[in-house]
Each structure stands twice: as structure tokens, then as C-alpha cells.
Amino acid sequence: MNELFHDLLDLPPQASSMARSIDTLHYVVIGTAFLVALASFAWIAVAMVRFRDRGTSAAQPARRRIRITPRRELALAGGTLAVFVAFWVVGFAQYRALRSPPDGAMRIYVVAKQWMWAAVYPDGTSVEDDIRVPVGEPVHLLMTSRDVIHSFYVAAFRVKQDVLPGRTTELWFTATIPGTYDILCAEYCGAGHSRMRGHVIAMSRDDFARWLAGHSAPSLAATGERVAAERGCLRCHTVDGTPHLGPTWRGLYGSTVPLSTGDSVVADETYLTESMMDPSAKLRAGFPSLMPSYQGLLTAPEAASIVEYIRSLR
């Protein structure tokens, strides 16, 4: 059945762990809509013949008034609502799964800019447009934009995520079939939008390990330590747990941060990136608003490297 619908709808290959379940929901929604439309048109055709106007002959029987009882109306409305709720429950479960990367997923920082995709691996390896991943291993993308809004879309994986300047958005997938799959920008981003293409190259784990070993570079965390020192971050933030003008970075990543508003937030990639670009947006309780904005001063790769350095201090 999956192959039949896949061929009828001319869909891309199901090359990720979530693709088949997403397609199955797609098939059910389309199939249900098709059956309802078919039944509606069939009833219209029958009604056009059965209840057509045959003239005003006295011998013609009186027209029968169709009555809809409250019970029947409630059954029709409730049945329709139940179908839509069922679609929502399954779809929301899939949404949660797509927004919850597994523990231990390989992290790759992705930067979108007109008109290319750049990626940096935790070991410092950097690539442009061709992002290589191992088959069977979950991959967690942490993405930001250097200019305008873009959207990372891989049809074969059934995943899409907007990429925003000054923020970090997340996406994960597990490639299941070796091959080369198109990356498209699904958000109109300017005159060169159609040229903003790349590839996800899914490789066996051994091939991927050999490729990664051949592109050795300073680790992203080491780069982040250097950038933090050069940009003056370590003048206010310590890395050994002692308090200073700003919160210490030791143990910061993944912790619950109390805010000056009385709320709290988890110190993940999104919060840390936002704190660099707009420090007063979520000010930590007990610390004055002294930090300047680094919007436009830090490049996206530099911000990603600092986040990775903070993460290494857990």
C-alpha cells in the first residue's frame, strides 16, 4: 500500500526514519478527503436524477420534505470533528518527535546566507553546501542565518525548518538510505533564491569516519575559547564557577536560569545565542544589564563556536 500511494503521488524517496510515518498520515488525510469528495459527488448525481423537477402534473406526488433530526446532525458533526481530532493527535505526536532530538545525536552547526549553506562539525571541520552525515545515526542541526530568513528543506527526509538571523533554530533527522539528497531553501530570500541549493550526503558510518578524519581542524569548542578571549567575553564571565560581572559559564549549559522577571529558562543554544545578540531580552536574576549586544559583531560561526565552548564546560 505504501509503495502504491508513493508512486501515485510521485513522492521523493523515504530516506529518513520519520519519512514513512509522515507519509502514512499524508495518505490517510488525502484518502479520507478523496472518499468524502467521491461520496458527496455521488450523492449529488443521485439527487439530480431522483429529485429532478418533472413538471406540475396533478398526478405528480407531493414533494417530500427532508428533515434532519438533532441526533443525526450531532452524529454528522461529531463524526467529522472526531476525524479531524484524530488527524491532529497523530500529527502532533509526529511534531513532538521531530522537535525532540535523541540524546547523543551528532551536532552540526548550519549557517544560511545568500546564497549558500555552510556547516561546521564539533571537531572544527567546515563545509559549504554539501553536508555529510552517517547513515543510521541521528543528526541534530543547530541553524542560524547571517542575513535574511531562510528555510532548510530536505524533501526526502520530510523535514523543514525556518532559519532566522540572530536566533538558533533546531532540526534533527536520521538518514536511513545512503545517497545524495537536495537541500532547498523553502523561504523566498531574494533574487538568488532559486540558486540556494545544497546536498545532504548520507554515507556509511565507516566512510563518514574516514571523511571526517581527512578534514581535521581545531575543534569548535577550542575555536570558541579563542573567540571568547578575543571578543572580551572572558572579562565578565568566568569558566571556573566563580561569580563575576556576568554569570559563570561553568555548568551553565543545560541548567535552569532564573530571570529578572521571575520566570526561568533552560540555557540551551537558543537562549545562549539570544543572550549574545540581545542581552537584555532575558536578563538573568541578580546581574545588572551591562553586556552590550554582539549583533553584527559576531559572525554566526563565531557565535556557534562560543555556544559549543560553553557546552564543553558542563
C-alpha positions as CSV (number, residue, x, y, z in Angstrom):
1,M,0.0,0.0,0.0
2,N,2.8,2.4,0.9
3,E,4.5,1.8,-2.5
4,L,1.2,2.3,-4.4
5,F,0.5,5.7,-2.8
6,H,4.1,6.7,-3.0
7,D,4.1,6.0,-6.8
8,L,0.6,7.6,-7.4
9,L,1.6,10.8,-5.6
10,D,5.1,10.8,-7.1
11,L,6.8,11.5,-3.8
12,P,10.5,11.7,-3.1
13,P,12.2,8.6,-1.6
14,Q,11.6,7.9,2.1
15,A,15.2,8.4,3.2
16,S,14.8,9.2,6.9
17,S,13.4,7.4,10.0
18,M,10.4,9.6,10.2
19,A,9.5,9.8,6.5
20,R,7.3,6.7,6.3
21,S,5.1,7.6,9.3
22,I,4.7,11.2,7.9
23,D,3.7,9.8,4.5
24,T,1.3,7.4,6.1
25,L,-0.6,10.3,7.8
26,H,-0.4,12.1,4.4
27,Y,-2.0,9.1,2.7
28,V,-4.8,8.8,5.3
29,V,-5.7,12.5,5.1
30,I,-5.7,12.5,1.3
31,G,-7.6,9.2,1.1
32,T,-10.2,10.4,3.6
33,A,-10.7,13.7,1.7
34,F,-11.0,11.7,-1.6
35,L,-13.6,9.3,-0.2
36,V,-15.7,12.2,1.3
37,A,-15.5,14.1,-2.0
38,L,-16.4,11.0,-4.0
39,A,-19.4,10.2,-1.8
40,S,-20.5,13.9,-2.0
41,F,-20.4,14.0,-5.8
42,A,-22.1,10.6,-6.0
43,W,-25.0,11.8,-3.8
44,I,-25.3,15.0,-5.9
45,A,-25.5,12.9,-9.0
46,V,-28.2,10.6,-7.5
47,A,-30.1,13.6,-6.2
48,M,-30.1,15.3,-9.6
49,V,-31.8,12.3,-11.1
50,R,-34.1,11.2,-8.2
51,F,-35.3,14.7,-7.2
52,R,-35.4,16.4,-10.6
53,D,-38.4,18.6,-11.5
54,R,-40.8,16.5,-13.5
55,G,-43.3,19.3,-14.2
56,T,-46.6,20.3,-12.5
57,S,-48.9,17.4,-13.3
58,A,-51.7,16.9,-10.9
59,A,-50.8,13.3,-10.8
60,Q,-47.3,14.1,-9.5
61,P,-46.9,13.0,-5.9
62,A,-46.3,15.8,-3.4
63,R,-42.6,16.6,-2.8
64,R,-41.2,15.1,0.3
65,R,-39.5,17.4,2.8
66,I,-36.2,16.2,4.0
67,R,-35.8,16.5,7.8
68,I,-32.6,16.3,9.7
69,T,-33.1,15.2,13.3
70,P,-30.9,16.8,16.0
71,R,-29.4,13.3,16.7
72,R,-28.4,12.8,13.1
73,E,-27.0,16.3,12.8
74,L,-25.0,15.8,16.0
75,A,-23.7,12.4,14.7
76,L,-22.5,14.0,11.5
77,A,-20.9,17.0,13.2
78,G,-19.3,14.8,15.9
79,G,-18.0,12.3,13.4
80,T,-16.4,15.0,11.4
81,L,-14.8,16.6,14.4
82,A,-13.6,13.2,15.6
83,V,-11.8,12.5,12.3
84,F,-10.1,15.9,12.5
85,V,-9.1,15.4,16.1
86,A,-7.6,12.0,15.2
87,F,-5.5,13.7,12.5
88,W,-4.4,16.3,15.0
89,V,-3.4,13.8,17.6
90,V,-1.2,11.8,15.2
91,G,0.2,14.9,13.6
92,F,1.0,16.5,17.0
93,A,2.8,13.3,18.1
94,Q,4.9,13.5,14.9
95,Y,5.6,17.2,15.5
96,R,6.8,16.4,19.1
97,A,9.0,13.6,17.8
98,L,10.5,15.9,15.1
99,R,11.2,18.6,17.8
100,S,12.9,16.2,20.3
101,P,16.3,15.1,19.1
102,P,17.6,11.9,20.7
103,D,20.2,12.1,23.4
104,G,23.7,11.7,21.9
105,A,22.7,12.9,18.4
106,M,25.6,14.3,16.4
107,R,25.5,18.1,16.4
108,I,26.2,20.1,13.3
109,Y,26.0,23.9,13.2
110,V,24.5,25.2,10.0
111,V,24.7,28.8,8.8
112,A,22.5,30.1,6.0
113,K,23.5,33.1,3.9
114,Q,22.7,34.4,0.4
115,W,23.1,32.0,-1.4
116,M,24.6,29.0,0.3
117,W,24.5,26.7,3.3
118,A,27.7,26.4,5.5
119,A,28.1,23.7,8.1
120,V,30.6,23.3,11.0
121,Y,31.1,20.0,12.8
122,P,32.1,19.8,16.5
123,D,35.6,18.8,15.6
124,G,36.0,22.0,13.6
125,T,35.5,20.6,10.1
126,S,33.7,23.1,7.9
127,V,31.9,22.5,4.6
128,E,29.8,24.5,2.2
129,D,26.6,23.3,0.5
130,D,27.4,19.5,0.9
131,I,26.6,18.3,4.4
132,R,27.8,14.8,5.0
133,V,26.1,12.6,7.6
134,P,26.4,8.9,8.7
135,V,23.5,6.6,7.9
136,G,21.6,5.3,10.9
137,E,22.9,7.9,13.3
138,P,20.6,10.8,14.5
139,V,21.9,14.2,13.4
140,H,21.0,17.4,15.3
141,L,21.2,20.6,13.2
142,L,21.6,23.9,15.0
143,M,20.9,26.6,12.5
144,T,21.1,30.4,12.1
145,S,21.1,33.0,9.3
146,R,23.7,35.7,8.6
147,D,21.3,37.9,6.6
148,V,17.6,37.2,6.0
149,I,15.1,34.4,6.8
150,H,15.8,31.2,5.0
151,S,14.2,27.7,5.3
152,F,16.1,24.4,5.4
153,Y,14.1,21.8,3.5
154,V,15.1,18.2,2.6
155,A,12.1,16.6,0.9
156,A,13.5,13.1,1.0
157,F,13.7,13.4,4.8
158,R,10.3,15.1,5.2
159,V,11.9,17.9,7.3
160,K,11.7,21.7,7.0
161,Q,12.7,24.4,9.5
162,D,12.9,28.2,9.1
163,V,16.4,29.7,9.7
164,L,16.4,33.1,11.3
165,P,19.0,35.8,11.8
166,G,20.1,36.4,15.4
167,R,18.4,33.2,16.6
168,T,19.2,29.4,16.7
169,T,16.6,27.0,15.4
170,E,16.9,23.3,15.6
171,L,16.1,20.3,13.4
172,W,17.0,16.6,13.5
173,F,16.8,13.5,11.3
174,T,18.2,10.1,10.9
175,A,19.2,9.2,7.3
176,T,18.3,5.6,6.5
177,I,19.4,5.2,2.9
178,P,22.9,6.1,1.5
179,G,22.7,8.7,-1.2
180,T,22.7,12.4,-2.1
181,Y,19.6,14.4,-1.3
182,D,18.8,18.0,-2.3
183,I,18.7,20.8,0.2
184,L,16.3,23.6,-0.9
185,C,15.5,27.0,0.6
186,A,11.7,27.0,1.1
187,E,11.5,30.7,2.0
188,Y,11.9,33.4,-0.7
189,C,15.1,35.1,0.3
190,G,16.0,37.3,-2.6
191,A,16.9,37.4,-6.2
192,G,19.2,34.3,-6.0
193,H,16.6,32.2,-4.0
194,S,16.4,29.5,-6.7
195,R,20.2,29.1,-6.7
196,M,20.4,28.4,-2.9
197,R,20.8,24.7,-3.2
198,G,22.9,22.2,-1.4
199,H,23.0,18.4,-0.6
200,V,22.9,16.1,2.3
201,I,25.2,13.2,1.5
202,A,24.3,10.2,3.6
203,M,27.3,7.8,3.9
204,S,28.0,4.6,5.7
205,R,29.5,5.1,9.2
206,D,32.9,3.9,8.1
207,D,33.0,6.1,5.1
208,F,31.9,9.1,7.1
209,A,34.5,8.4,9.8
210,R,37.2,8.3,7.1
211,W,36.0,11.5,5.5
212,L,35.9,13.3,8.9
213,A,39.4,12.1,9.8
214,G,40.6,13.6,6.5
215,H,39.3,17.1,7.3
216,S,40.9,17.7,10.7
217,A,40.7,21.2,12.1
218,P,40.8,22.9,15.6
219,S,37.7,21.7,17.5
220,L,34.7,24.1,17.6
221,A,35.0,24.4,21.4
222,A,38.7,25.4,21.1
223,T,37.7,27.9,18.5
224,G,35.0,29.2,20.8
225,E,37.5,29.6,23.6
226,R,39.8,31.7,21.4
227,V,36.9,33.8,20.1
228,A,35.6,34.4,23.6
229,A,39.0,35.7,24.7
230,E,39.5,37.9,21.6
231,R,36.0,39.4,21.9
232,G,36.4,40.2,25.6
233,C,33.7,37.8,26.8
234,L,36.1,36.4,29.5
235,R,36.5,39.8,31.1
236,C,33.0,39.4,32.6
237,H,32.3,35.7,32.5
238,T,34.5,33.1,34.3
239,V,34.9,29.4,33.3
240,D,35.7,28.0,36.8
241,G,32.4,28.6,38.6
242,T,33.3,31.8,40.5
243,P,30.9,34.7,40.2
244,H,31.9,37.9,38.4
245,L,30.2,40.8,36.5
246,G,28.3,38.2,34.5
247,P,27.2,34.6,35.2
248,T,29.9,32.0,35.1
249,W,30.0,29.7,32.1
250,R,30.9,26.6,34.2
251,G,27.9,24.4,34.3
252,L,25.7,27.0,32.5
253,Y,24.7,24.9,29.5
254,G,21.5,22.9,30.1
255,S,20.9,24.5,33.5
256,T,17.7,26.3,34.5
257,V,18.4,30.1,34.6
258,P,16.2,32.3,36.8
259,L,15.3,35.6,35.1
260,S,14.8,39.1,36.5
261,T,11.1,38.9,35.6
262,G,10.7,35.9,37.9
263,D,10.4,33.4,35.1
264,S,13.1,30.8,34.2
265,V,14.5,29.4,31.0
266,V,16.8,26.5,30.1
267,A,20.2,27.6,28.9
268,D,20.2,25.9,25.5
269,E,21.5,27.0,22.2
270,T,18.6,29.3,21.5
271,Y,18.9,31.1,24.9
272,L,22.7,31.4,24.7
273,T,22.6,32.8,21.1
274,E,19.8,35.3,22.0
275,S,21.8,36.4,25.1
276,M,24.7,37.3,22.9
277,M,22.6,39.2,20.3
278,D,20.0,40.8,22.7
279,P,21.4,40.5,26.3
280,S,18.5,42.4,27.9
281,A,15.8,40.3,26.4
282,K,16.1,37.6,29.1
283,L,18.2,39.1,31.8
284,R,19.4,36.7,34.5
285,A,18.3,37.5,38.0
286,G,20.9,39.0,40.3
287,F,23.0,40.5,37.5
288,P,22.9,44.1,36.1
289,S,22.3,44.8,32.4
290,L,25.9,45.6,31.5
291,M,26.5,43.4,28.5
292,P,26.4,45.1,25.0
293,S,24.8,43.5,22.1
294,Y,27.0,41.4,19.8
295,Q,24.5,41.6,16.9
296,G,26.6,42.3,13.8
297,L,29.9,42.0,15.8
298,L,29.9,38.2,16.0
299,T,29.6,36.1,12.9
300,A,27.2,33.1,13.0
301,P,30.1,30.6,13.1
302,E,31.8,32.6,15.9
303,A,28.6,32.6,17.9
304,A,28.2,28.8,17.3
305,S,31.7,28.2,18.5
306,I,31.2,30.1,21.7
307,V,28.0,28.1,22.4
308,E,30.0,24.9,21.8
309,Y,32.7,26.1,24.2
310,I,30.1,26.9,26.9
311,R,28.6,23.4,26.3
312,S,32.0,21.9,26.8
313,L,32.2,23.4,30.3
314,R,29.2,21.4,31.6
